Amino acid sequence: MEKIISRCGLICSKCEAYIATQANDQAALERVAKHWTEEFHSPFTATDVVCDGCLTTTGRLCSYAPKCEIRACAIQHNVLNCAYCDEYGCARITGFLAQVPEAKKTLEEIRASL
């Protein structure tokens, strides 16, 4: 499977929602919804977690993607992900990356290759 890196540095192609969606596995989508409901203390249904990755412009997005400020900012700045942004290190991405070190590592690796 091709590695798909989201706007914030998460790897969509490793995401349980993305994997379940691509496999068209309803039972897995229901497990993801239950897991996310518990993890994020917010109700999710199997429909809410269907996702083709946040880079998609014509595919399906999980219910959070349209609300994601980082995704919206990257689209507004016309960058594939935050690593390519001239404003990298802004408060929006820094706050997120402090909570998700694996995403920071991904973005830092991309920036180092630019």
C-alpha positions in Angstrom: 0.0 0.0 0.0 1.2 3.5 -0.9 2.2 5.6 2.1 -0.3 8.5 2.4 0.7 11.4 4.8 -2.0 13.7 6.0 -1.8 17.4 6.2 -0.8 17.2 9.9 1.8 14.5 9.5 -0.3 11.5 10.6 0.0 8.6 8.2 -3.4 8.0 6.7 -2.4 4.7 5.2 -1.7 3.3 8.7 -5.0 4.7 10.2 -7.5 2.1 11.3 -10.4 4.0 9.8 -8.6 4.4 6.4 -7.7 0.7 6.4 -11.2 -0.4 7.2 -12.6 1.9 4.6 -10.3 0.6 1.9 -11.2 -3.0 2.8 -14.9 -2.1 2.8 -15.0 -3.9 6.2 -18.2 -2.8 8.0 -17.3 -4.8 11.2 -13.9 -3.0 11.3 -15.5 0.4 10.8 -17.8 -0.4 13.7 -14.8 -1.3 15.9 -13.0 1.9 14.9 -16.1 3.9 15.8 -16.3 2.3 19.2 -12.6 2.8 19.8 -12.7 6.5 18.8 -15.8 7.0 20.9 -13.9 5.8 23.9 -10.6 7.5 23.1 -12.0 10.9 22.1 -15.0 10.9 24.5 -17.2 11.8 21.6 -19.8 9.6 19.9 -18.8 8.1 16.5 -20.7 5.8 14.2 -19.3 3.5 11.5 -20.4 6.1 9.0 -18.4 8.8 10.8 -15.1 7.0 10.4 -15.4 6.1 6.7 -12.3 7.9 5.2 -10.2 7.8 2.0 -7.6 10.0 3.7 -7.5 13.7 4.3 -5.8 14.5 1.1 -8.8 13.3 -1.0 -10.7 16.0 -2.8 -13.3 13.7 -4.3 -13.4 10.8 -1.8 -14.9 10.1 1.5 -13.7 11.9 4.7 -14.3 11.0 8.3 -16.7 13.3 10.1 -13.9 15.3 11.8 -11.9 16.1 8.6 -14.1 19.0 7.4 -13.8 20.6 10.9 -10.0 20.1 11.1 -8.3 23.5 11.4 -4.9 22.1 10.4 -6.3 20.5 7.2 -8.2 23.7 6.3 -5.0 25.8 6.9 -2.9 23.5 4.7 -5.5 23.7 1.9 -5.7 27.5 2.3 -1.9 27.7 2.1 -2.0 25.3 -0.9 0.5 22.9 0.6 0.4 19.1 0.6 1.1 19.1 4.3 2.4 21.4 7.0 6.1 20.4 6.3 5.9 22.4 3.1 4.4 25.5 4.7 6.5 28.7 5.1 4.7 29.2 8.4 5.7 25.7 9.8 6.0 25.9 13.5 2.9 28.1 13.9 0.9 27.7 17.1 -1.8 25.6 15.3 0.6 22.8 14.3 2.9 23.1 17.3 0.1 22.4 19.7 -1.0 19.4 17.8 2.5 18.0 17.3 3.2 18.3 21.1 0.4 15.7 21.5 1.3 13.5 18.6 5.1 13.0 18.4 4.9 10.5 15.5 3.3 13.1 13.3 6.1 15.6 14.3 8.7 13.0 13.3 7.1 12.5 9.9 6.9 16.3 9.2 10.4 16.9 10.4 11.7 14.1 8.1 9.9 15.7 5.1 11.3 19.2 6.0 14.8 17.8 6.3 14.5 16.4 2.7 13.4 19.8 1.2 
